[in-house]
Amino acid sequence: MVKEQAKQALARNLAIRISPRKLNLVAQSIRGLKVDAAVNQLTFSTRRVSGEVLKVLEAAIANAENNMGFDVDRLYVSEAYVGKAMVMKRFRARARGRSGKIKKFFSNLTVIVREKEDKEEKV
């Protein structure tokens, strides 16, 4: 397990102001891609949250390059997963003195990049 963690670099963003369901659609689009293809995918995406995901991906790439010494050309997104964070609860005034609940969801995002292994290393 220790060797497995040494071959990967990760970056997290906690409390992104979007629901996990919407964020997972963007995270799903970059899973398994090479990092340059994932950066292109996020740069030209029309989703509002793609800028935040791009920041986290670039942080993971920088961690891999500077802290772990990985080659950037051989990196790929091995995992990109989303979790629930806090929920802001608000209310809206409704008819006859009642109120309606409004929930504003937050999400956590974790992006893990790994270095592709050469075929010679596998043999």
PEQUI-V987776 format. One record per residue. N is the residue number from 0. SS is DSSP state (@ for helix, = for strand, . for the rest). OMEGA is omega in whole degrees, -180 to 180 (999 if undefined). BURIAL is b if it has 24 or more other C-alpha atoms within 12 Angstrom, else e. Layout:
n->N ss->SS omega->OMEGA burial->BURIAL
n->N ss->SS omega->OMEGA burial->BURIAL
This chain:
n->0 ss->. omega->-180 burial->e
n->1 ss->@ omega->178 burial->e
n->2 ss->@ omega->-179 burial->e
n->3 ss->@ omega->-179 burial->e
n->4 ss->@ omega->-179 burial->e
n->5 ss->@ omega->-177 burial->e
n->6 ss->. omega->-177 burial->b
n->7 ss->= omega->176 burial->b
n->8 ss->= omega->-178 burial->b
n->9 ss->= omega->174 burial->b
n->10 ss->= omega->-179 burial->b
n->11 ss->= omega->169 burial->b
n->12 ss->= omega->-178 burial->b
n->13 ss->= omega->176 burial->e
n->14 ss->= omega->170 burial->b
n->15 ss->= omega->-173 burial->b
n->16 ss->. omega->174 burial->b
n->17 ss->. omega->-178 burial->b
n->18 ss->. omega->-180 burial->b
n->19 ss->@ omega->-179 burial->b
n->20 ss->@ omega->179 burial->e
n->21 ss->@ omega->180 burial->b
n->22 ss->@ omega->-180 burial->b
n->23 ss->@ omega->177 burial->b
n->24 ss->@ omega->179 burial->b
n->25 ss->@ omega->180 burial->b
n->26 ss->@ omega->180 burial->b
n->27 ss->@ omega->-177 burial->b
n->28 ss->@ omega->-178 burial->b
n->29 ss->@ omega->-178 burial->b
n->30 ss->. omega->176 burial->b
n->31 ss->. omega->-179 burial->b
n->32 ss->. omega->169 burial->b
n->33 ss->= omega->-172 burial->b
n->34 ss->@ omega->179 burial->b
n->35 ss->@ omega->176 burial->e
n->36 ss->@ omega->179 burial->e
n->37 ss->@ omega->178 burial->b
n->38 ss->@ omega->177 burial->b
n->39 ss->@ omega->180 burial->e
n->40 ss->@ omega->-178 burial->b
n->41 ss->@ omega->-179 burial->b
n->42 ss->@ omega->-176 burial->b
n->43 ss->. omega->178 burial->e
n->44 ss->. omega->180 burial->e
n->45 ss->. omega->-180 burial->e
n->46 ss->. omega->-178 burial->e
n->47 ss->. omega->-173 burial->e
n->48 ss->. omega->-176 burial->b
n->49 ss->@ omega->176 burial->b
n->50 ss->@ omega->178 burial->e
n->51 ss->@ omega->179 burial->b
n->52 ss->@ omega->178 burial->b
n->53 ss->@ omega->177 burial->b
n->54 ss->@ omega->-180 burial->b
n->55 ss->@ omega->179 burial->b
n->56 ss->@ omega->179 burial->b
n->57 ss->@ omega->175 burial->b
n->58 ss->@ omega->178 burial->b
n->59 ss->@ omega->178 burial->b
n->60 ss->@ omega->179 burial->b
n->61 ss->@ omega->177 burial->b
n->62 ss->@ omega->-179 burial->b
n->63 ss->@ omega->-177 burial->b
n->64 ss->@ omega->-172 burial->b
n->65 ss->@ omega->-175 burial->e
n->66 ss->. omega->-175 burial->e
n->67 ss->. omega->180 burial->e
n->68 ss->. omega->180 burial->e
n->69 ss->. omega->174 burial->b
n->70 ss->. omega->-174 burial->b
n->71 ss->@ omega->-178 burial->b
n->72 ss->@ omega->-178 burial->e
n->73 ss->@ omega->-178 burial->e
n->74 ss->= omega->172 burial->b
n->75 ss->= omega->-180 burial->b
n->76 ss->= omega->-178 burial->b
n->77 ss->= omega->180 burial->b
n->78 ss->= omega->171 burial->b
n->79 ss->= omega->-176 burial->b
n->80 ss->= omega->-172 burial->b
n->81 ss->= omega->176 burial->b
n->82 ss->= omega->179 burial->b
n->83 ss->= omega->173 burial->b
n->84 ss->= omega->-176 burial->e
n->85 ss->= omega->177 burial->e
n->86 ss->= omega->174 burial->e
n->87 ss->= omega->-180 burial->e
n->88 ss->= omega->-180 burial->e
n->89 ss->= omega->175 burial->e
n->90 ss->= omega->179 burial->e
n->91 ss->= omega->180 burial->e
n->92 ss->= omega->179 burial->e
n->93 ss->. omega->-175 burial->e
n->94 ss->@ omega->174 burial->e
n->95 ss->@ omega->174 burial->e
n->96 ss->@ omega->179 burial->e
n->97 ss->. omega->178 burial->e
n->98 ss->= omega->176 burial->e
n->99 ss->= omega->-179 burial->e
n->100 ss->= omega->172 burial->e
n->101 ss->= omega->178 burial->e
n->102 ss->= omega->179 burial->e
n->103 ss->= omega->-172 burial->e
n->104 ss->= omega->173 burial->e
n->105 ss->= omega->-176 burial->b
n->106 ss->= omega->171 burial->b
n->107 ss->= omega->180 burial->b
n->108 ss->= omega->175 burial->b
n->109 ss->= omega->178 burial->b
n->110 ss->= omega->179 burial->b
n->111 ss->= omega->177 burial->b
n->112 ss->= omega->178 burial->b
n->113 ss->= omega->178 burial->b
n->114 ss->= omega->178 burial->b
n->115 ss->. omega->178 burial->b
n->116 ss->. omega->177 burial->e
n->117 ss->. omega->179 burial->e
n->118 ss->@ omega->179 burial->e
n->119 ss->@ omega->180 burial->e
n->120 ss->@ omega->-179 burial->e
n->121 ss->@ omega->-178 burial->e
n->122 ss->. omega->999 burial->e
